[in-house]
């Protein structure tokens, strides 16, 4: 009889508490397509419907298409759906025989942002939220336990960073709330609270220089608003003078740290090993307790052990911080020198010079996977199990393959804490899901059967020798320049190597924290406090520890965890907030947010692009078919395909051995994926925005990992047409 669309808010103004309804007689497809507006009404929850436009086919001299009672029914339905999903909805509806039918429901995609509350928060505190880099470590929905752990880690680690650079203690105390709020959780997703990062940086001397440096380091595309920069930096001569003295003090500290970094790393590793041992932390007589034997501890001992790890490591994360900072400085200076003196604008020479470094633990997993694949290939009946068998079948077969079993168990012992999204405590590790490792080995067996030059693990070493010869020729008549570059290159290699190795130690710490909380979950489940072991991830760290230590304010963990599970599950159904946006006042009062970053390229424009250029970070030219992987848990890369991803983390290493090339939307020369790809000799290009939308499964492309160029030779659609 009648049909149309309804909005649970005004898309043009962002006004909530109103409903806009367009209607026409019959099943009018023109309204849903946007070709016709029909008859439009506006309703508020308190007032009567007001007709704001007429239907061209229903002039005002005739009776309205809709009755007030039907309009109120539709408005009530669209508001109820908005409350259920947490954001205003856009619905298509129809009425027949007096029954209201909902044909389609979706969030309003064009809604202008506004708070829930009628009064705007124009006078509230400005906050800028950005997930440019943090999304690589905490992608998608993150549970309350992980957020509470990460928030504490960021607070302690960056307070320590400022202390290391000689920021006065009174300044640190005055900015206590800044350190406590370095990150935020919005619809279950972690964001940088960006202004607090700038406030942290403003504590350091030379803020104008440091702010630009931090933007590059964090991958932030938009600079800080000028008015905020003035507020943070100040402008009077006294402040500039003090800033200059402070800069000298910090520079002296940085130079001292440069010469003592190796000793600092050794002390840090010794402290880490001691902290992860329950026997040491509890001063137990049983010093044979390993970091994996947590079940032998009582609840009190488990809580005490966690506090010890927190105190000895999170509050003394000095070596990784100093090393990361030095790595960025050395790499940046080397880049400038090579660009100016060797015309290395594309960074091709630097990539080859920095690659081929030995003793980088990040490449060890790929080397081990390759060796396991070589061993498995000598048993043809076993390979199909690795590729498609169940874990039970593979486990039974291992008893007949002692050499492979030894290699497999050795891998799990050393790298069992590695997983996709490894900094999220709720992520299942390889120890919990060894089938993931078996599949990676199976994929590698297929890669071994192909003759690809890029598969050689020595490729990066060969490129390094060639690059060193070229560098010697370019600087042959410039001994001082040669000496400067040689020193910078040596330091860059050392700092990048230690950066990756210390990142693995971070994995150990997070893995140990994961085991502690999983053990808490098992015991809380046995005590009847929660319904499932994994419900522990929906409690916060202090709530868990407070229950044991007597400082908790809630003991009904079943109701609390179930309520949070329902809330976080609803976040998965809602639109993801933009990568960068601003808010004023309470963030929870917002239903949508205004994106502050550049608009993405439209699909039609992307399809027209046949070539693009990013950051080449692992030399080599490869031609192959594309495989776009958004979630590696649900994709299997076929041997020889070119892997295209939005972002990667260390857990993605299991896919690398099968890839002939790598393209990532985000990242830099110091990204984990860039370093590992260089060592494995996989041609790689980073920083290609919207690469996962531009390229499609089956596209034939040519990738140049040296200059960063990507050329589409044939689209998947064209290949299908030729096949037909």
Secondary structure, DSSP 8 states (H G I E B T S, - for coil): -EEEEEESS-TTT---SEEEEEEEES--HHHHHTS---EEEEEESSS--EEEE-BTTB-TTS--SS-HHHHHHHHHHHHHHHHHHTS-EEEEEEEETTEEEEEEEEE-TT----BSSSS--TTS-EEEEE-TTHHHHS-S---HHHHHHHHHHHHHHHHHHHHHTT--HHHHHHTHHHHHTSEEEETTEEEEEHHHHHHHHHTSS-HHHHHHHHHHHHT--S---HHHHHHHH---HHHHHHHHHHHHHHHHHHHHHHHHHHHHHHHHHHHHHHHT-HHHHTT-S-TT--TT-GGGS-HHHHHHHHHHHHHHTGGG-HHHHHHHHHHHHHHHHHHHHHHHHH--TTSHHHHHHHSS-SS-GGGHHHHHHHHHHHHHHT-HHHHHHHHH--HHHHHHHHTT-HHHHHHHHHHHHHHTT--TTTTSTTS--TTT-THHHHHHHHHHHHHHTS--GGG-TTHHHHHHHHHHHHHHHHTTT-HHHHHHHHHHHHHHHHHHHHHHHHHHHHHHHHHHHHHHHHHHHHHHHHTTSSSSGGGGGGS-HHHHHHHHHT--S---HHHHHHHHHHHHHHHTTS----SEEEEES-GGGBSS--B-S-----HHHHHH--EEE-EEEE--EEEEEEEE-S-GGG----TT-EEEES---GGGHHHHTT-SEEEESS--TTSHHHHHHHHHT-EEEE--TTHHHHS-TT-EEEEETTT-EEEEEE-HHHHHHHH-
